[in-house]
Amino acid sequence: MLQADLKKKLYWITFLRVLVVSMLVLSTLLTRDKADALFWTTIQRFMLGVAGFTFVLTAAVLVTLWRTTRQRTLQIIAYVQIIFDVGINATLVLVTGGATSLFTFLFSLTIINASVLLYRTGAVVAALLSAVGYGAIILVELRVIPQPSWIQLSLTEDIYNSLSINLVTFIAVAMLAGQLSEQLRTTRSRLEESEISLADLRVLNDMIVNSLEIAIITVSFDKRVILCNRWVRQLTGYDDSDVLYESLEVTFPPLAELVDASGRRPVQHEDVQISRRDGTTVITRVSVFPLVKKGKERIGTVLSVQDITSFREMERRIKQHERLAAVGELSAGIAHEIRNPLAAISGSVQMLQDNPRLDDHERRLLDIVVKESDYLNGLITDFLAYARPSTMEIGAVNVVQLISETLQMCVAGASVPVVTKLSGRSDAWAKGDRRQLRQVLWNLFTNAIDAMPSGGSIHVDVQLNAMPQNEVLIAVSDTGGGIPDDLIDRIFTPFFTTKERGTGLGLATVHAIVELHGGKIAVESSESGTTFRVALPANRAASDHDDESPMRGEAA
């Protein structure tokens, strides 16, 4: 910073010197006294020589300034220029009348220039050099120093007064200019420190605002967005260019309504739905605060916007689970009471079937009763498994082994040809209840087979996912006709089924078991088939004992 500042000053002083010398040369060339032609010719030649020397020095200084950035070199250049200026001033004063010259003021100008370049030190050096130069002129005028033949100086009566006045002037100008330059340097230093502190505060402020895991939006009186942090982009999907300096009424109308309402009442923790850039909707909790400056004058509004979509979804699921639990307890009791007489009916009908006097019609009716009783008993069993799951026995489960066993049993009982493929990791171990996870796989494989009435293939892929958490990922894909888009959101709803004799509890039970294990399940479907993706907590301790090798296998 110091180097750049001094270099900039040297450029300006050099330009100013060239300008002043050029003006002096021009004025000398335009001024000519015919009565003393020889004297003016000498002066003009002298000024042209000064101008030439100045231009050569200027070129050398500019080249040096262009090639150097060292502070020491720049200071040397500054002192050389001060010495040069004082020498030129002394020579000019000497040839233009000595103590009575009109150009004595150039010494003061040089002192001021020196204070600009080198502050108080430069002013003092320039004042001392100017005093020496002016004293030498006085000595020449007093004939103490021999006077050149081309200089015409006559001894003035007030020469000593001129000497004392100019010396005092040099000292006064040096003190004043030095003091002002030092104050200017101190003020500039403080200003730079303030700018640095302000920049640091701005960086710190941006870090704090962007570290908050909530969106911060600041709007002006006309509800135009003047500031927003990075969480606004994550929450809404809009870039800064889409939001900044745009009206809140255009970008987020619900928030604009809250800003209007904040003028009439406090707005704290209000739930508002906001549309994202991709068209989806997020549920947010918004608080509105007035932005005030000193004197409590309101200059805008600050909004804090927190995404609570996942919280609301969790709240909804908890309430749903509570309702289902209450209904499940009641229904389980009723189902248990139905199961006992149903077993009695089924047993009694089977005993009646042993009667040899039954004709074919009566025997067919009794078969229907037994078949429907078995169906109702299976429905009650599935319902009890869903509504009142048994206590889990958590342990390490070899996922690949469990998949192979379950898939083999399902395919063996299928009425259509099914080709199976198992791929992925062979070292995947899950943490869960083996019996309940077998139920999950059984239901998924059974649904896959039912979705392929003419046969097809089932592909099961197993992977390990370490980030963001240790999970076993199981993907079950079939080549069936897929699930219609208008039904895919309802497949995990209890008692919803598209099968003629389905209970509607298979996938609901799968969903409940996966969630009880702390896992997740998702579905993707198209006309070429359906894929269920199950994520279960991994048992890393058990996985570390196996080789982490890929697995390939096919069966018909």
C-alpha positions in Angstrom: 0.0 0.0 0.0 2.8 2.4 0.9 4.7 1.6 -2.3 1.7 2.1 -4.5 0.9 5.4 -2.8 4.4 6.9 -3.1 4.7 5.7 -6.8 1.4 7.4 -7.6 2.6 10.7 -6.0 5.9 10.5 -7.9 4.0 10.2 -11.2 1.9 13.2 -10.3 4.9 15.4 -9.2 6.8 14.4 -12.3 3.9 15.5 -14.5 3.5 18.7 -12.5 7.2 19.5 -12.9 7.1 19.0 -16.7 4.0 21.3 -16.8 5.6 24.1 -14.8 8.9 24.0 -16.7 7.1 24.0 -20.0 5.1 27.1 -18.9 8.2 28.9 -17.8 10.0 28.1 -21.0 7.0 29.2 -23.1 6.7 32.5 -21.1 10.4 33.1 -21.5 10.3 32.6 -25.2 7.4 34.9 -25.6 9.0 37.7 -23.5 11.9 39.7 -25.0 13.4 43.0 -24.1 15.0 44.6 -27.2 17.0 47.0 -25.0 18.9 44.0 -23.5 18.7 41.4 -26.2 21.9 39.7 -25.2 20.6 39.1 -21.6 17.3 37.6 -22.8 19.0 35.4 -25.3 21.1 34.0 -22.5 18.0 33.5 -20.3 16.2 31.7 -23.2 19.1 29.4 -23.8 19.3 28.7 -20.1 15.6 27.9 -19.9 15.8 25.6 -22.9 18.7 23.8 -21.3 16.7 23.4 -18.1 13.7 22.1 -20.1 15.9 19.6 -21.9 17.5 18.4 -18.7 14.1 18.2 -17.0 12.7 16.1 -19.9 15.6 13.7 -19.8 15.3 13.3 -16.0 11.6 12.8 -16.4 12.1 10.0 -18.9 14.6 8.3 -16.6 12.3 8.6 -13.6 9.3 7.2 -15.5 11.3 4.2 -16.7 12.6 3.6 -13.1 9.1 3.9 -11.7 7.7 1.5 -14.3 10.3 -1.1 -13.4 10.6 -0.9 -9.6 8.2 -1.5 -6.7 10.8 -1.3 -3.9 10.0 1.3 -1.3 13.7 2.2 -0.8 14.2 2.8 -4.5 11.1 5.0 -4.6 12.4 7.1 -1.7 15.7 7.6 -3.4 13.9 8.8 -6.5 11.9 11.2 -4.3 15.0 12.7 -2.8 16.7 13.0 -6.2 13.7 14.9 -7.5 13.7 17.3 -4.4 17.4 18.0 -4.9 16.8 18.6 -8.6 13.9 20.9 -8.0 15.9 23.0 -5.4 18.8 23.2 -7.9 16.6 24.4 -10.7 14.9 26.9 -8.5 18.2 28.3 -7.2 19.6 28.6 -10.7 16.4 30.2 -12.0 16.3 32.7 -9.1 20.0 33.5 -9.7 19.6 34.4 -13.4 16.4 36.3 -12.9 17.5 38.9 -10.3 18.8 37.1 -7.3 17.2 38.4 -4.0 14.7 40.4 -6.1 13.6 37.5 -8.4 9.9 36.9 -8.9 10.6 33.1 -8.8 11.6 32.8 -5.2 8.1 31.3 -4.5 9.2 28.1 -6.3 11.3 27.2 -3.2 8.1 27.1 -1.1 6.3 25.1 -3.9 9.2 22.6 -3.8 8.9 22.3 0.0 5.2 21.6 -0.3 5.8 19.0 -3.0 8.5 17.4 -0.7 6.0 17.2 2.1 3.5 15.5 -0.2 6.1 12.9 -1.2 7.9 12.3 2.1 5.7 14.0 4.7 7.5 16.0 7.5 11.0 14.5 6.7 10.7 15.6 3.0 9.5 19.1 4.0 12.5 19.6 6.4 15.0 18.3 3.8 13.6 20.5 1.1 13.6 23.6 3.5 17.2 23.0 4.4 18.2 22.6 0.8 16.2 25.7 -0.2 17.9 27.7 2.6 21.3 26.6 1.3 20.5 27.4 -2.3 19.1 30.8 -1.4 22.0 31.5 0.8 24.4 30.7 -2.0 22.5 33.2 -4.2 23.0 35.9 -1.6 26.7 35.0 -1.4 27.0 35.4 -5.2 25.2 38.7 -5.0 27.6 39.8 -2.2 30.5 38.8 -4.4 31.6 36.2 -1.8 31.2 33.6 -4.5 32.5 34.8 -7.9 29.7 36.0 -10.1 29.5 34.4 -13.6 30.0 36.8 -16.5 26.6 36.1 -18.0 24.7 37.0 -14.8 23.9 40.6 -14.1 23.3 41.1 -10.3 23.4 44.4 -8.4 23.7 44.6 -4.7 20.3 45.6 -3.1 20.0 47.6 0.0 17.5 45.2 1.7 19.3 42.0 0.8 19.6 40.9 4.4 15.9 41.5 5.0 15.1 39.4 2.0 17.4 36.6 3.3 15.8 36.6 6.7 12.3 36.8 5.4 12.8 33.9 2.9 14.5 31.7 5.4 11.7 32.3 7.9 9.2 31.6 5.1 11.0 28.3 4.2 10.9 27.2 7.8 7.3 28.2 8.3 6.2 26.5 5.1 8.1 23.3 6.0 6.5 23.2 9.5 3.0 23.9 8.2 3.3 21.6 5.2 4.9 18.9 7.3 2.3 19.1 10.0 -0.5 19.0 7.4 1.1 16.1 5.6 1.5 14.1 8.8 -2.1 14.7 9.8 -3.1 13.6 6.3 -1.0 10.5 6.7 -2.5 9.7 10.1 -6.0 10.3 8.9 -5.4 8.1 5.8 -4.0 5.4 8.0 -7.0 5.5 10.3 -9.3 5.5 7.3 -7.6 2.4 5.9 -7.8 0.7 9.3 -11.5 1.6 9.5 -12.0 0.3 5.9 -10.3 -3.0 6.8 -12.3 -3.2 10.1 -15.5 -2.5 8.1 -14.5 -5.1 5.5 -13.8 -7.6 8.3 -17.1 -6.8 9.9 -18.9 -7.3 6.6 -17.2 -10.6 6.1 -18.1 -11.7 9.7 -21.6 -10.5 9.2 -21.9 -12.5 6.0 -20.5 -15.6 7.7 -22.9 -15.3 10.6 -25.9 -14.7 8.3 -25.0 -17.5 6.0 -24.2 -19.9 8.9 -27.8 -19.6 10.2 -29.8 -22.6 9.0 -32.7 -20.3 8.2 -33.4 -18.0 5.3 -32.9 -14.3 6.0 -34.6 -11.8 3.7 -34.3 -8.0 4.1 -36.7 -5.8 2.2 -37.0 -2.0 1.8 -40.0 0.1 2.4 -41.4 -0.7 -1.1 -40.9 -4.4 -0.3 -38.0 -4.9 -2.7 -35.4 -7.5 -1.6 -32.1 -5.8 -0.8 -30.4 -8.7 1.0 -30.8 -12.5 1.3 -28.5 -15.3 2.5 -27.6 -18.6 0.8 -30.4 -20.5 2.6 -32.9 -18.5 0.5 -31.5 -20.2 -2.6 -31.6 -23.6 -0.9 -35.1 -23.1 0.3 -36.7 -21.7 -2.8 -34.4 -22.8 -5.6 -34.1 -19.2 -6.9 -30.7 -17.6 -7.7 -29.8 -14.3 -6.2 -30.4 -12.6 -9.6 -34.0 -13.8 -9.5 -34.6 -12.5 -6.0 -32.4 -9.4 -5.3 -34.0 -6.0 -6.0 -37.3 -7.8 -7.1 -40.6 -7.0 -5.4 -41.5 -9.5 -2.7 -45.1 -9.3 -4.1 -43.8 -10.9 -7.3 -41.4 -13.5 -5.9 -43.1 -14.6 -2.7 -46.6 -13.1 -2.4 -47.4 -14.8 1.0 -44.4 -13.1 2.5 -45.4 -9.8 1.2 -48.8 -10.2 2.9 -47.0 -10.8 6.2 -44.9 -7.7 5.7 -48.1 -5.7 5.3 -49.6 -7.4 8.4 -46.5 -6.6 10.5 -47.4 -2.9 10.4 -50.6 -3.7 12.3 -49.6 -6.6 14.6 -46.6 -8.6 15.6 -45.9 -11.4 13.2 -44.1 -14.3 15.0 -43.8 -17.9 14.0 -46.5 -17.9 11.4 -46.8 -20.9 9.1 -46.8 -20.0 5.4 -46.7 -22.1 2.2 -44.1 -20.9 -0.4 -43.9 -22.0 -4.0 -40.4 -23.1 -5.1 -38.9 -22.5 -8.5 -39.6 -26.1 -9.5 -43.3 -25.7 -8.7 -43.2 -27.7 -5.5 -44.5 -26.2 -2.2 -42.6 -25.9 1.1 -44.1 -25.2 4.5 -42.2 -22.4 6.3 -42.3 -20.7 9.7 -41.9 -17.0 9.3 -41.2 -14.2 11.7 -41.1 -10.5 10.7 -39.0 -7.8 12.4 -38.7 -4.1 11.7 -35.3 -2.9 10.5 -34.5 0.3 12.3 -31.5 2.6 12.5 -30.4 5.0 15.2 -33.2 7.0 16.4 -35.6 4.1 16.0 -36.5 5.2 12.4 -37.8 2.2 10.5 -36.0 1.7 7.2 -37.1 -1.7 6.1 -38.2 -5.2 7.2 -36.3 -8.4 8.1 -37.9 -11.8 7.6 -36.6 -15.1 9.0 -38.0 -18.0 7.1 -37.5 -21.6 8.4 -38.3 -24.7 6.4 -40.6 -26.9 8.5 -41.8 -29.2 5.7 -40.1 -32.2 7.2 -41.2 -31.3 10.7 -44.8 -31.1 9.5 -44.5 -34.4 7.6 -43.1 -36.0 10.8 -45.9 -34.5 12.8 -48.4 -35.8 10.3 -46.9 -39.3 10.4 -46.8 -39.3 14.2 -50.5 -38.4 14.4 -51.3 -41.0 11.8 -49.3 -43.6 13.7 -51.1 -42.6 16.9 -54.5 -43.0 15.2 -53.5 -46.3 13.6 -52.2 -47.5 16.9 -55.5 -46.7 18.6 -57.5 -48.2 15.8 -55.1 -51.2 15.7 -55.5 -51.9 19.4 -59.3 -51.8 19.1 -59.4 -53.7 15.8 -57.0 -56.3 17.0 -59.2 -57.1 19.9 -62.2 -57.3 17.6 -60.3 -59.5 15.1 -59.2 -61.8 17.9 -62.8 -62.2 19.0 -63.8 -62.9 15.4 -61.1 -65.5 15.0 -62.3 -67.8 17.7 -65.9 -68.3 16.3 -64.5 -68.4 12.8 -62.2 -71.3 13.8 -65.3 -73.1 15.3 -67.2 -72.5 12.1 -64.4 -73.8 9.9 -64.0 -76.9 12.2 -67.7 -77.7 12.2 -68.0 -77.4 8.5 -65.0 -79.7 8.0 -66.7 -82.3 10.2 -69.9 -82.0 8.2 -67.9 -82.6 5.0 -67.2 -86.1 6.4 -70.9 -87.0 6.2 -71.4 -89.6 3.4 -75.0 -88.6 2.8 -74.1 -85.2 1.4 -74.8 -84.7 -2.3 -72.4 -82.9 -4.7 -74.2 -79.5 -4.4 -74.1 -79.6 -0.6 -70.4 -80.6 -0.6 -69.6 -77.8 -3.0 -71.3 -75.2 -0.7 -69.3 -76.6 2.3 -66.1 -76.3 0.3 -66.9 -72.6 -0.3 -67.5 -72.0 3.4 -64.1 -73.6 4.3 -62.3 -71.7 1.6 -63.8 -68.3 2.6 -63.1 -69.1 6.3 -59.5 -69.7 5.4 -59.4 -66.4 3.5 -60.9 -64.5 6.4 -58.4 -66.2 8.8 -55.5 -65.1 6.5 -57.0 -61.6 6.4 -57.2 -61.4 10.2 -53.6 -62.8 10.5 -52.3 -60.1 8.1 -54.3 -57.5 9.9 -52.9 -58.5 13.3 -49.4 -58.6 12.0 -49.9 -55.0 10.7 -51.8 -53.6 13.6 -50.0 -55.3 16.5 -46.5 -56.2 15.3 -44.6 -58.6 17.5 -41.6 -57.6 19.6 -38.4 -57.3 17.5 -35.3 -59.3 18.2 -32.6 -57.1 16.8 -29.5 -58.7 15.5 -27.1 -58.9 12.5 -28.9 -60.2 9.4 -27.0 -61.5 6.4 -29.0 -59.7 3.7 -27.8 -61.7 0.7 -28.5 -65.0 2.4 -32.0 -63.9 3.5 -32.8 -62.7 0.0 -31.6 -65.9 -1.6 -33.7 -68.1 0.7 -36.8 -66.0 0.4 -36.6 -65.5 -3.3 -36.0 -69.2 -3.9 -39.2 -70.1 -1.9 -41.3 -67.5 -3.6 -40.2 -68.6 -7.1 -40.7 -72.2 -6.2 -44.4 -71.6 -5.4 -45.0 -69.4 -8.4 -47.5 -70.5 -11.1 -45.6 -68.7 -13.9 -42.0 -68.9 -15.1 -39.8 -66.4 -13.3 -36.1 -65.6 -13.9 -34.2 -64.1 -11.0 -31.0 -62.2 -10.8 -29.1 -61.2 -7.6 -26.3 -58.6 -7.9 -24.3 -56.1 -5.8 -22.4 -56.6 -2.5 -22.0 -60.0 -0.9 -20.8 -58.4 2.4 -24.1 -56.6 3.3 -25.3 -57.1 6.8 -28.3 -55.3 8.2 -29.3 -54.6 11.7 -32.8 -55.8 12.4 -35.3 -58.6 13.1 -34.6 -61.5 10.7 -38.2 -62.8 10.8 -39.7 -59.4 10.1 -37.2 -58.6 7.3 -38.1 -62.0 5.8 -41.7 -60.9 5.8 -40.7 -57.6 4.0 -38.9 -59.5 1.3 -41.6 -62.1 0.9 -44.3 -59.5 0.4 -42.1 -57.6 -2.2 -41.3 -60.8 -4.1 -44.9 -62.0 -4.0 -46.1 -58.6 -5.4 -43.4 -58.8 -8.1 -44.6 -62.2 -9.2 -48.3 -61.2 -9.1 -47.4 -58.2 -11.3 -46.1 -60.5 -14.1 -49.1 -62.8 -14.9 -47.3 -64.2 -18.0 -44.0 -64.5 -16.2 -40.9 -62.4 -16.3 -37.8 -61.6 -14.3 -37.0 -60.3 -10.8 -33.7 -58.4 -10.3 -32.5 -57.8 -6.7 -29.5 -55.5 -6.3 -27.7 -55.0 -2.9 -25.4 -52.1 -2.1 -23.8 -50.4 0.9 -24.1 -46.7 1.4 -21.7 -45.1 3.9 -22.8 -41.5 3.4 -24.7 -39.8 4.8 -25.2 -42.8 7.1 -24.4 -46.5 7.1 -27.2 -48.2 5.1 -27.9 -51.4 3.2 -29.8 -50.5 0.0 -32.0 -53.2 -1.5 -33.6 -52.7 -4.9 -36.3 -55.2 -6.1 -37.2 -54.7 -9.7 -39.7 -56.7 -11.9 -40.7 -56.6 -15.5 -44.4 -56.2 -15.0 -46.8 -53.6 -16.4 -46.0 -51.1 -13.7 -48.2 -49.1 -11.3 -50.5 -46.4 -12.7 -49.4 -42.8 -11.7 -52.7 -42.1 -10.0 -52.4 -45.1 -7.7 -48.7 -45.1 -6.8 -49.1 -42.7 -3.9 -51.7 -45.0 -2.3 -49.9 -48.4 -2.4 -48.8 -48.2 1.2 -52.2 -47.3 2.5 -53.8 -50.0 4.6 -56.6 -52.0 2.8 -55.8 -50.5 -0.6 -55.4 -53.2 -3.2 -55.8 -53.7 -6.9 -55.9 -57.5 -6.6 -59.1 -59.3 -6.9 -58.5 -61.4 -3.7 -55.9 -59.0 -2.1 -56.1 -57.9 1.5 -54.4 -54.5 1.0 -52.1 -55.1 3.9 -49.0 -56.5 2.3 -47.2 -53.3 1.3 -48.7 -51.5 4.3 -47.0 -54.1 6.5 -43.8 -53.8 4.5 -43.9 -50.0 5.1 -44.6 -50.4 8.8 -41.8 -52.9 9.4 -39.2 -50.9 7.4 -40.1 -47.8 9.5 -39.9 -49.7 12.7 -36.3 -50.6 11.7 -35.5 -47.0 11.2 -35.3 -47.5 7.4 -37.0 -46.0 4.3 -38.8 -47.4 1.4 -39.6 -45.8 -2.0 -41.0 -46.9 -5.3 -40.4 -46.1 -8.9 -42.6 -47.4 -11.7 -43.0 -47.2 -15.4 -44.7 -49.3 -18.2 -41.6 -51.5 -18.3 -41.7 -52.5 -14.6 -41.6 -51.4 -11.0 -38.6 -51.0 -8.6 -39.0 -50.9 -4.8 -35.9 -49.4 -3.0 -35.5 -50.3 0.7 -32.8 -48.7 2.9 -32.1 -50.4 6.2 -29.5 -49.7 8.9 -26.3 -51.5 8.2 -24.4 -53.6 10.8 -20.8 -52.5 10.0 -19.3 -54.8 12.7 -20.6 -57.8 10.9 -19.8 -56.5 7.4 -16.2 -55.9 8.3 -15.7 -59.7 8.8 -16.7 -60.3 5.1 -14.8 -59.6 2.0 -16.0 -56.5 0.3 -16.5 -58.2 -3.1 -19.2 -57.8 -5.8 -21.7 -60.6 -6.3 -23.3 -61.9 -9.4 -25.9 -64.7 -9.7 -28.8 -65.8 -11.8 -31.4 -68.5 -11.4 -34.3 -69.6 -13.5 
